Amino acid sequence: MSKSLPARLPVAVKLGVPLAVALLAAACSSATSSTGGGSGSGASTSASSPANGKTVITTKSGSMGTYLTDGSGRAVYLWVKDSMNKSECSGACAGAWPPVTASGGVTASGGANASDLGTITRSDGSKQVTYDGHPLYYYVGDTSSGQTSGQGNDGFGAKWWLVAPSGAAITSTSTSSSGSGYGGGY
């Protein structure tokens, strides 16, 4: 006799799926929209903003080199499926990979280049931060500053990578905190 699907799943998957569902539920229940925006855009999270209302994009050095973070040190990612200045991540994707948004201006700090920063308007009217034309995202699996567990993840049909100060994707996954494939390619 063959084993049922749940019996064949690795322990990490058995534990990870309920955790992922809980994280998504928490993210969705706490998301608010100041624009009363459209459907299908998913949750978004504002980057750390200083008193002047500007979103800060800075850099941090870790096992994969120097990469972009928000002002609080939270890693930001690019998605290979996106095109120049256009996000393809909405709905469940944006629940797992919340866009880095800005309610005011965007400023660079550390090794980030101010000339590479910009914003695009999402379908819900929110402003998503871009870097060298790449829309930027957080990963819900990164729960504190310095975590990069989304690195190399292939959720939602394409790879997610940390962003170098040059704007290039950092494609190294040489750390034990690399992605788990969360997202299932939906």
N, C-alpha and C positions, 0 to 999 in steps of 0.2 A: 504494500500500500504506500501511496505517496503521502508525504506530510502536507498539512494545510499551509497556505501562504504565511500566516503569522508565525508558524513554528519554524519556517525556513529563514525568516528575516534575522539579520544580525542584531545583537542586543542594542548596539548604538542606534539602529533604525527604530527599534521598538520603543526606546526611550526618547529618541530625538523627535519623532513625529508628534507625540503629545506635547512636548515642550514647544515645538514650533507652532502648534495650534494655539497654545496658551499665549505665546509671545505675540502672535498675530492678533488674537482677540484683544489682548491688552493694548496693542498699538492702535487697533481700529477703534476701541472704545474711548481712548483718550484723545484721538485726533479731532481737531476742530477746524472749521473753515470760516475764515473771516470774510470770504467773498461770496459765500453761499453757492459755490461753484458747481460745475457739472459733475456728472457721474463718471465712474471708471478711472478716476485719476489717482485713487489710493491715498494713503496717509502721507503726510510730509512732516519733516522735522526741521525747525529752524536751527541754523548753525549758531554757535555762540556769538553773541553780539555784545560789544562794549557799550558803554553809556551813550555813545553818539549814534546808536542804532545801526551801525554797519556790521555786516557779517564778516568774520575774519577767517581767511584761509591761510594756514601756515604750514610748517613742515616739522617732521619728527624723524629721528633716525632709529632704525631697528635692525633686526636680523636680515631684512631684505633690502637694506639701504635707506636712503632718505625718501620719504613719501609725504603726500599732502594729508593734512588733518584740518579739522575746524579749530577754532580758538581754544577749545577745551581739550584738545589732543585726541579727539575721536577721529579714527581713520575714515577717509572718504575714498570711494571707488568709482571707476568708470565701467561701463558695460559695452562689450564688443559689438552687440547688436545695434546700439545707437548709431545714428549718423551725425555728421557735423551739425552742432547746435539744434539737435532734435532728439527728444527722448522717446523711446519705444516702450518704456516701462510704465504700466498703469495697472489698475486693479490689484489683483493678488501679488503681482510683481512689486508694485510700489508699497504693498504692505510688508513684504519681506526686505525690500531695498528702498527705504524711504528717501525721496529726493532731498538733497540739501537745498533748503530754501532761504530766501532773503526777503525781509520786509522793508529794508532800507538799502543802502549801498553795500558794496562788497569791497573789502580791502585785503591787501596781501601783507604778510608778516613773515619773518624768518627767511627761508629760501624760496618762498613762492613769488612768482613774478606778477606784479600788478597788471601788466599789459596783457597777460593771458586770462585774466578774470573777466567774466561776463555773466549775463543771465538770459534765460529764455522764458517765455510764458507758457505754462502748462495749460491743459484743457480746462482746469478748474480756476484759472486766473492767477494762480500762485507763480512766483518768480523762482525758477530753479537756477542755482549757481552752476556755471560752466567754467572749465579751465581748458584753455587751448581748444575750445569748441566742444569738449567732452562734457555732457551733463554729469553732475556729481551726485553720488548716493552714499547713504550710510548702509550698514548691514545690521539687522535686528539681533544677530548673534553676537555682535560686539557690544558687551554690556558696560565696558569702562574704557577709559583713556588707555591707549597703547595696544589694545587688542586688534588683531588683523585676521580674525577667523573666516572672513569672507574671501580672502585671497585665493584665487584659482577656482572658486566655486563655479559650477556650470549650470546653476539653477536658471530656469526659464529659457533654456535653449542656447545660451551663449556664455562665455567666460566673463567673470568679474575680476578686475585687477586693481591693485593700488595704483596711484598716479605719482609719477616722479615729478620733481619740480620743472623738468623740461616739458612736461605734458604727455610724455610717453607712458604706456602701460608698463608696470613692473611685472614681468611674467614669471618671476622666480617663485617657487612654492617650497623652498628649502627649509621651512620652519614647521614645527609640529602643530602650529595653530592654523594650518591651511584649511580651506573650506571643506565642508562635509557633503556638498552637493545639495544642500537644502534648497528647495524650490521645485524640484521634480520636473522642470522643463515645461511648465504650463505656459 
